[in-house]
Amino acid sequence: MLIIGLTGGIGSGKSAAAECFRRHGVPILDADEIGRELVAPGQTCLDAIVAEFGPEILLADNTLNRAKLRDVVFNDANKRRRVEAILHPAILAEMQARGRICNAPYAIFVIPLLFETGQDRYVNRTLVIDVAEETQRQRVKTRSSLSDEQISAIFASQWQRTARLAKADDCIRNDGSLTELAEQVAKLHTRYLQMAADCTPP
């Protein structure tokens, strides 16, 4: 099965693009969604994070205090790398396992840090959702309670826009409406179906 790695900066519209592909019947495996599953109570990844940072990283109900962990990792690059070392391999392994049982010509792996973590080597083709940085920042401020400093820290942890575009096999510009986004997805969907057919043995 053809695997498309979908990525883009924060606020670029990765989820919206993935949802457009989902409407065409394409299996969507989202690294953030799987990551949330893997840090649920009783999961080994949560146990590893607690072992690394102590029980104060938990809320009163023993679930992960995401806000606190976010503050920790964006204020300390070494701690961020330690969290990534726990989560990224586990998330990738789960995505690959789920991908192997998908019955479809191709699947979308949504991985925000696809290039930053070198996980593009595990996909057949890369798709970047691109948008102007000013638009990204405005979208993030509108949808979240993050401060300007937190948003800037997230930007600093991700590749610059030009670097992502230089590595992309395909690109969708998402500065316009949802209708325009859906139209671009529909064209790529047709291309990906053909690519999948071309690489399928007779």
C-alpha positions as CSV (number, residue, x, y, z in Angstrom):
1,M,0.0,0.0,0.0
2,L,1.2,3.5,-0.9
3,I,1.9,5.6,2.3
4,I,1.6,9.4,2.0
5,G,3.2,11.4,4.8
6,L,1.2,14.5,5.4
7,T,2.8,17.3,7.3
8,G,2.9,21.1,7.7
9,G,3.6,23.8,10.3
10,I,1.3,24.4,13.3
11,G,-1.9,26.1,12.1
12,S,-1.4,25.1,8.4
13,G,-4.6,23.0,8.3
14,K,-3.2,19.5,8.4
15,S,-6.4,18.2,10.1
16,A,-8.7,19.9,7.7
17,A,-6.7,18.4,4.7
18,A,-6.7,15.0,6.3
19,E,-10.5,15.2,6.8
20,C,-10.9,16.0,3.1
21,F,-8.9,12.8,2.2
22,R,-11.0,10.9,4.7
23,R,-14.2,11.9,2.9
24,H,-12.8,10.1,-0.2
25,G,-12.5,6.9,1.9
26,V,-8.8,7.2,2.5
27,P,-7.5,5.7,5.8
28,I,-6.1,8.4,8.0
29,L,-3.5,7.6,10.7
30,D,-2.8,10.7,12.8
31,A,0.3,10.8,15.0
32,D,-1.2,13.3,17.5
33,E,-4.3,11.2,17.9
34,I,-2.3,8.0,18.4
35,G,0.1,9.8,20.8
36,R,-2.9,10.8,23.0
37,E,-3.9,7.1,23.1
38,L,-0.4,6.0,24.1
39,V,-0.3,8.3,27.1
40,A,-3.6,7.2,28.6
41,P,-3.5,5.7,32.1
42,G,-2.0,2.2,32.1
43,Q,0.0,2.7,28.9
44,T,3.7,2.1,28.9
45,C,4.5,5.5,27.4
46,L,2.8,7.3,30.2
47,D,4.7,5.2,32.7
48,A,7.9,6.1,31.0
49,I,7.1,9.8,31.1
50,V,6.2,9.6,34.8
51,A,9.5,7.8,35.5
52,E,11.4,10.5,33.6
53,F,9.6,13.6,35.1
54,G,8.0,12.4,38.3
55,P,4.4,12.0,39.4
56,E,3.9,15.8,39.4
57,I,3.5,15.5,35.6
58,L,0.1,13.9,36.3
59,L,-3.3,15.5,37.1
60,A,-5.3,14.4,40.2
61,D,-7.0,11.7,38.2
62,N,-3.6,10.2,37.1
63,T,-4.0,11.4,33.5
64,L,-1.2,13.3,31.9
65,N,-1.0,17.0,32.6
66,R,-0.6,18.0,28.9
67,A,-0.3,21.7,29.7
68,K,2.5,21.1,32.1
69,L,4.3,18.7,29.8
70,R,4.0,21.2,27.0
71,D,5.6,23.9,29.2
72,V,8.4,21.6,30.2
73,V,9.4,20.5,26.7
74,F,9.2,23.9,25.1
75,N,11.3,25.5,27.8
76,D,14.0,22.9,27.7
77,A,15.3,21.3,24.5
78,N,17.0,18.4,26.3
79,K,13.7,17.5,28.1
80,R,11.8,17.8,24.8
81,R,14.3,15.3,23.2
82,R,13.7,12.9,26.1
83,V,10.0,13.0,25.6
84,E,10.4,12.6,21.9
85,A,12.6,9.5,22.5
86,I,9.8,8.0,24.4
87,L,6.9,8.9,22.2
88,H,8.0,9.0,18.6
89,P,9.2,5.4,18.1
90,A,6.1,4.1,19.9
91,I,3.8,6.3,17.7
92,L,5.5,5.3,14.5
93,A,5.4,1.6,15.4
94,E,1.6,1.9,16.1
95,M,1.0,3.8,12.9
96,Q,2.9,1.1,10.9
97,A,1.0,-1.7,12.6
98,R,-2.4,-0.1,11.9
99,G,-1.3,0.7,8.3
100,R,-0.5,-2.9,7.6
101,I,-4.1,-3.9,8.2
102,C,-5.7,-1.1,6.1
103,N,-7.5,-2.3,3.1
104,A,-7.1,0.6,0.7
105,P,-4.9,1.7,-2.3
106,Y,-3.2,4.2,-0.1
107,A,-3.2,5.7,3.4
108,I,-2.3,9.1,4.9
109,F,0.1,9.2,7.8
110,V,-0.4,12.7,9.5
111,I,3.0,13.4,11.2
112,P,3.6,17.1,12.2
113,L,7.3,16.5,12.7
114,L,7.7,14.3,9.7
115,F,10.9,15.9,8.4
116,E,12.3,17.0,11.8
117,T,12.3,13.5,13.1
118,G,13.5,11.8,9.9
119,Q,10.3,9.8,9.7
120,D,9.9,10.8,6.0
121,R,12.0,7.7,5.3
122,Y,9.2,5.5,6.3
123,V,6.7,6.9,3.8
124,N,6.5,6.6,0.0
125,R,5.7,10.2,-0.7
126,T,5.5,13.5,1.3
127,L,2.7,16.1,1.2
128,V,3.2,19.5,2.8
129,I,0.2,21.6,3.7
130,D,1.6,25.1,3.2
131,V,0.3,28.5,4.4
132,A,1.9,31.9,5.1
133,E,3.4,32.2,8.6
134,E,1.2,35.2,9.5
135,T,-1.9,33.1,8.8
136,Q,-0.5,30.2,10.8
137,R,0.0,32.4,13.9
138,Q,-3.4,34.0,13.6
139,R,-5.1,30.5,13.3
140,V,-3.2,29.2,16.4
141,K,-4.1,32.3,18.4
142,T,-7.8,32.0,17.4
143,R,-8.1,28.3,18.2
144,S,-6.0,28.0,21.4
145,S,-5.0,29.7,24.6
146,L,-1.3,29.6,23.8
147,S,0.7,32.8,24.5
148,D,2.8,34.5,21.9
149,E,5.9,33.0,23.6
150,Q,4.5,29.5,23.4
151,I,3.5,29.9,19.8
152,S,7.0,31.2,19.0
153,A,8.5,28.2,20.8
154,I,6.5,25.8,18.7
155,F,7.6,27.6,15.5
156,A,11.2,27.3,16.7
157,S,10.8,23.5,17.2
158,Q,9.6,23.0,13.6
159,W,11.4,23.4,10.3
160,Q,11.1,26.7,8.5
161,R,8.5,26.8,5.8
162,T,11.1,26.9,3.0
163,A,12.9,23.8,4.3
164,R,9.6,21.8,4.3
165,L,8.7,22.9,0.8
166,A,12.2,22.0,-0.5
167,K,11.6,18.4,0.8
168,A,8.0,18.0,-0.3
169,D,7.0,15.7,-3.1
170,D,3.6,17.4,-3.2
171,C,2.2,20.6,-1.8
172,I,-1.3,22.0,-1.0
173,R,-1.6,25.8,-0.4
174,N,-4.2,26.3,2.3
175,D,-4.6,30.1,2.4
176,G,-8.1,30.0,0.9
177,S,-11.4,28.5,1.7
178,L,-12.3,24.9,2.7
179,T,-13.9,24.5,-0.8
180,E,-10.5,25.4,-2.4
181,L,-8.7,23.0,0.0
182,A,-11.2,20.2,-0.9
183,E,-10.6,20.8,-4.6
184,Q,-6.8,20.4,-4.3
185,V,-7.3,17.3,-2.2
186,A,-9.6,15.8,-4.8
187,K,-6.9,16.3,-7.5
188,L,-4.2,14.7,-5.4
189,H,-6.6,11.8,-4.5
190,T,-6.9,11.0,-8.2
191,R,-3.1,11.1,-8.6
192,Y,-2.5,9.0,-5.6
193,L,-5.0,6.3,-6.7
194,Q,-3.1,6.1,-10.1
195,M,0.2,5.9,-8.3
196,A,-1.1,3.1,-6.1
197,A,-2.4,1.3,-9.1
198,D,0.9,1.7,-11.0
199,C,2.9,0.2,-8.1
200,T,0.5,-2.7,-7.4
201,P,1.7,-6.1,-8.8
202,P,-0.6,-7.8,-11.3
